């Protein structure tokens, strides 16, 4: 488990295009907090299961902290099941299981947002020798 808090402020910043003095504003691209909780369990006969929740506080993507360019706090979940025997390992994993829709990046100048990866599943087969 992890939990982190961030309190960062622009000490002296003049916005280059507008000339506005944004000193004292919250720094962009910095969530106020982040957290993660993960658990893994080894089961009989070579099986493993794991689950995790990752959470992120609201994140502004411009120096003014404009709500139009800020993502709200959100959490994503993931889970996996694996089986290992000798040199073989099989893994099935699901990410963003609740299909949370949020922006991972917002570019204010062109009003463009990069969406989070939707719910998806991966399967892996590995052989080591």
C-alpha positions as CSV (number, residue, x, y, z in Angstrom):
1,X,0.0,0.0,0.0
2,X,1.2,3.5,-0.7
3,X,-0.2,7.0,-0.1
4,X,1.4,10.2,-1.1
5,X,0.5,13.8,-0.7
6,X,1.8,16.7,-2.8
7,X,1.6,20.4,-2.0
8,X,3.5,22.4,-4.7
9,X,3.0,26.0,-5.6
10,X,4.4,28.1,-8.4
11,X,6.8,30.5,-6.6
12,X,7.1,33.0,-9.4
13,X,5.5,32.5,-12.7
14,X,4.4,34.9,-15.4
15,X,2.3,33.2,-18.0
16,X,4.2,33.8,-21.3
17,X,1.2,34.4,-23.6
18,X,-1.1,36.5,-21.4
19,X,1.5,38.1,-19.1
20,X,-0.6,37.1,-16.1
21,X,1.2,36.7,-12.8
22,X,0.3,33.2,-11.6
23,X,2.7,33.1,-8.7
24,X,1.1,31.3,-5.8
25,X,-1.1,29.1,-8.0
26,X,-1.0,25.3,-7.6
27,X,1.5,23.7,-10.0
28,X,0.0,21.9,-13.0
29,X,0.2,18.2,-13.7
30,X,0.4,17.5,-10.0
31,X,-2.3,15.7,-8.1
32,X,-2.8,16.6,-4.5
33,X,-2.6,12.9,-3.5
34,X,-2.1,9.4,-4.9
35,X,-2.6,6.0,-3.4
36,X,-2.4,2.4,-4.3
37,X,-3.5,-0.8,-2.6
38,X,-2.5,-4.2,-3.9
39,X,-2.7,-7.8,-2.7
40,X,-1.5,-11.1,-4.0
41,X,-2.3,-14.6,-2.8
42,X,-0.5,-17.8,-3.7
43,X,-2.9,-20.7,-4.0
44,X,-2.3,-24.5,-4.2
45,X,-1.3,-26.2,-7.4
46,X,0.7,-23.2,-8.8
47,X,-2.1,-20.7,-8.9
48,X,-1.8,-17.0,-7.9
49,X,-4.4,-14.3,-7.7
50,X,-3.8,-10.5,-7.4
51,X,-5.9,-7.4,-7.2
52,X,-5.1,-3.7,-7.0
53,X,-6.8,-0.3,-6.7
54,X,-4.9,2.9,-7.8
55,X,-6.3,6.3,-6.9
56,X,-5.4,9.8,-7.9
57,X,-6.6,13.1,-6.6
58,X,-7.8,15.9,-8.9
59,X,-5.1,17.1,-11.3
60,X,-5.0,20.5,-13.0
61,X,-3.5,20.7,-16.5
62,X,-3.0,24.4,-16.7
63,X,-1.3,27.0,-14.5
64,X,-4.5,28.8,-13.7
65,X,-6.2,25.7,-12.3
66,X,-9.2,26.2,-14.6
67,X,-11.8,23.5,-13.8
68,X,-12.3,22.9,-17.5
69,X,-8.8,21.6,-17.7
70,X,-8.7,19.6,-14.5
71,X,-9.5,15.9,-14.0
72,X,-11.4,14.9,-10.9
73,X,-10.2,12.4,-8.4
74,X,-10.7,8.8,-9.6
75,X,-9.7,5.3,-9.0
76,X,-8.9,2.3,-11.3
77,X,-9.0,-1.4,-10.5
78,X,-7.1,-4.4,-11.9
79,X,-7.0,-8.1,-11.2
80,X,-5.1,-11.1,-12.4
81,X,-4.9,-14.8,-12.1
82,X,-1.9,-16.8,-13.0
83,X,-0.7,-20.4,-13.1
84,X,2.9,-21.5,-13.0
85,X,4.3,-25.0,-13.5
86,X,8.0,-25.6,-14.2
87,X,9.2,-23.3,-16.9
88,X,5.6,-22.3,-18.0
89,X,3.5,-19.4,-16.7
90,X,0.0,-18.4,-17.9
91,X,-1.5,-15.0,-16.8
92,X,-4.9,-13.5,-17.4
93,X,-5.2,-9.8,-16.4
94,X,-8.0,-7.2,-16.5
95,X,-7.2,-3.5,-16.2
96,X,-9.6,-0.6,-15.5
97,X,-12.2,-3.1,-14.6
98,X,-14.8,-0.4,-13.7
99,X,-14.2,1.2,-17.1
100,X,-13.5,4.5,-15.5
101,X,-13.5,7.4,-18.1
102,X,-11.1,10.2,-17.3
103,X,-8.4,12.2,-19.1
104,X,-4.8,11.3,-18.5
105,X,-3.6,14.5,-20.2
106,X,-5.4,17.7,-21.2
107,X,-3.7,20.2,-23.5
108,X,-5.5,23.5,-22.9
109,X,-4.0,25.4,-25.9
110,X,-5.8,23.1,-28.4
111,X,-8.6,22.0,-26.1
112,X,-7.6,18.3,-26.5
113,X,-7.8,15.5,-23.9
114,X,-6.1,12.1,-24.0
115,X,-8.6,9.6,-22.6
116,X,-7.6,6.8,-20.2
117,X,-7.3,3.3,-21.6
118,X,-10.7,1.7,-21.4
119,X,-11.4,-1.7,-19.7
120,X,-9.2,-4.3,-21.3
121,X,-7.9,-7.8,-20.8
122,X,-4.5,-9.3,-21.5
123,X,-3.3,-12.9,-21.7
124,X,0.3,-13.9,-21.4
125,X,2.0,-17.2,-22.0
126,X,5.7,-17.4,-20.9
127,X,8.2,-20.3,-21.1
128,X,11.6,-19.8,-19.5
129,X,14.6,-21.9,-20.4
